């Protein structure tokens, strides 16, 4: 399973760690919806 995360982030610290590793964590209504890998110039800055 190359490229798959072992588990969904559960805490804010997990989300920050993923962000530092180049991932985007999409949270909706208090639950994690998606974890996306940033690619090149398509980085989110907000």
N, C-alpha and C positions, 0 to 999 in steps of 0.2 A: 504494500500500500504506500508507495512512494508519493509524497506530497500531501498526505492526509494527516490531520492533527490527531493526536492520541485521544483528546477529549475536548469538550466545549469549555471555554473559560468560565469559571464560577465566581471569581472575585474581580474587583477593580484592578488589583495588582496583576492578575493574569492578563487582563485586557491591555494594560500598560506594557507589560513584557512583550506581548504579541505585536503591539504597535512599534516598539523598539526593534523588533525583528523584521518589520516591513509588512505587517498584516493590517487589515482594516477589520475592526469588529463592529458589526451593525447590530444595535440594540433597539428593540421596539417593544414598548409596553413592559419594560423591565426584564425582558427575556432576550437572549442572544438569538438573532435571526440568521446572520450569516457571518462567516469569517472568510475574508477575501485577501488574496495576495496582491500587493501593489505592484504595478508593472510600469516601468519607465516613467514617461511623462504624465501618466494617468493618476498620479498620486493625489490623494485628498489632502487639502490643507486647512479645512475647517473643522 
